[in-house]
Amino acid sequence: MRILKTLLLFIFATSFMIACESGSDAMPETDSTGGDGTEEPDDSSSIVEKHGLLKVSGNQIVGKQNEAVQLRGMSLFWSQWMGQYYTKEAVQWLKEDWNSTIVRAAMGVEDADGYLSKPDIEKQKIFTVIDAAIEQGIYVIVDWHSHHAEDHVEAAKTFFAEVAQKYGDQPNVIYEIYNEPLPGASWNDILKPYHEQVIAEIRKHDADNLIICGTRSWSQDVDEVIGNTINDNNVAYTLHYYAATHKQFLRDKAQKALDAGIALFVTEYGVTEASGDGFIDTTEAQAWWDFLDQNKISWCNWSIADKQEASAALTPGASGTGGWSENELTASGKLVRSEIKNKNP
């Protein structure tokens, strides 16, 4: 019996030594990507690196992994009147301090000193913002900020062709080819033909970036495009609202469009009355944010400006290079900045 026990102990000890000698090879390796070798999320990547080229899928806008993307950020004011904020530094501050994932460059067209009278000056402001957005890794809307764009089709085609040639290979760029058509602009007879002509010019140079098309009545009649959409596979439709004026009735219109498979993008909204001034309706502002979150609809708030009106985010004299303190933000600016910072990655 003693001999048998000795033999069993010898066999066990020998097996244990062999296992220890080979153990380092048998243990799973770990690396900096994660304890089990899987890749950990890279929180340092930009929003554009994460989602890439945006595209329409059903009633949503999705990224490169076909995941729904909701962007939140700020619209600049009419370029010819608030050009001091069309700077690299302002865009950088919106990204770093506000957590903005998108900025909108609103190029004034017809009005005094707009693109039609000073094209080189105004488009350079837009290019500055585009370049800054690309550098910061955020999305940028190039907005033809007009209420009468159908009267200037050739100018729009020329401008957007230049933008598409210059930036069409950048996934950051989104084209908004008509800001706010007026109530009398028929979708079928005026707006759709206008959009089709401008889109055709963009697609000569940029086959796939997202294009956003304005709808009738200051981009509120989004339900009118149901059954009569533009024949392009990467087009969304503009929805604008001002919370103190446009309430459940407009959300119902938007829901009707969504239910019909229409993709929406809120390229401009305010927490004020439609005038851009007056009462800040925090209750309706929250109702709208809830609606947009539920439907993964992206948005830009109006506006980065120091104009003395309630919708302006900045107090008079705020620097054009960012660095704005709390004291330099208006009630609207503070409210919207908080919403962006709380919701954006």
C-alpha positions, 0 to 999 in steps of 0.5 A: 500500500505504501508503495502504491501511495508513493507511486501516486504522489510521484505521478501527481507531482510530475503532472503538476510540474509539467503543467506549470512549465507550459502554463505561460503558453496556455494562459490567454493573452491580454492587450491594451484593447481589453482583458479578453482581447476584444476592442474597447470603445475609443472615446477619443474618436470624433463624432464624424470618425464614429458615424462617417458619411450620413445617409437616409434609411427610412425615416431616419438618418444613420451612420456608417454602421446603419445606426440612427444618428442624432446630432445637436448643435448650433446655427450661426446667424445670417452671415452678412450680419454676424460674420464675427462668429464665422471663425475657427475659434468659435467653432472650436469652442462650440465643440469643446465647451458646448459638446456640439456635434454639428454647426450650421453656417447660414449664408445670407443670400438676397439681403444687403451685403449677402451672397448675391452682392458680395459672393466672395466675401460671404462664401469665404465665411462659409469655407472658414466654418467648414474648414473648422468643422472638419478640423474639429471632427464635427458635422457642418450644414452649408445653408442657403439662407433664403426665403426666395431661393427659387428666384436665384436658381443659377446662383444656388447651383453655382454656389453648391457646385463650388462647395461640392467640388471643394468639400464633396469628399468630406463626410462632415458636409451636409447641404441645406439648399433652401432655408425657409420657403414662404407659404405661397411656394407650392411644393409641386410647382416651385420647390420640388423643381428648384431642389431637383435642379440644385441637387443635380448640380451637387451630384455632378461632384458629390454622389453621396453626401446628405442633402436637406430640402426646405419645405413650404411655410418656413419649412413647416409643411413637411407632410406635403412631400408625402407621396411626392418626394425627391428622387434621390436616395440621400435627401431629408426634409427640413422642419423648423419650429419656434417653441412658444409659437409652434406646438402640438399641431406642428409635432402632429404634422411632423409625426404624419411625415415620419409615419409615411417614411419621411426623414426630417432634420431640424436645421433651425429652431428656437425656444422663443416665439417665431419672431425670434424674440419674446417669450421663452417657453420652457415647457414647449421647448422640453416637449419638442426636445422629448419628441426629437429624442424619441424620433432620433431627429437632429437639430441646430438651435438659432442662434449664435449671435449677440443681437438683442433678441431672445433667441440669440445665445450671446449677450451684446459684445460677446467675443467672436472667438468663443471663450464665452462665460456664463455671464455672456450667455442669454437665457436661451443660450444657457438653456440650450447649452445645458441641453446639448452638454447633457445629451451629446457624448 
